[in-house]
């Protein structure tokens, strides 16, 4: 029973972290396009690269949260959590650490 609850906790943490990363990336992309002058209203403006990276990492985290029982996806989500940073990245990292504990316990 203990393994099932830790597995569920890892899944939920990684899923919520991925959703936060995705929302944060979309809001950052919209905010960048709205706040810049018309001449620089490109989605790849000042914070556009962060927004696109956060969206991609959020999608990877949401997809990988269902596959945490596989060691490869656990390592991928560890890397996503480290690279993403912030609250979403921290939650993804904690979810991957829970899954890593299950792999080696």
Secondary structure, DSSP 8 states (H G I E B T S, - for coil): -HHHHHHHHHHHHHHHHHHHHHHHHHHHHHHHHHHS-GGG--TTSTTHHHHHHHHHHHHHHHHHHTTTTSHHHHHHHHHHHHHH-HHHHHHHHHHHHHHHHHHH-
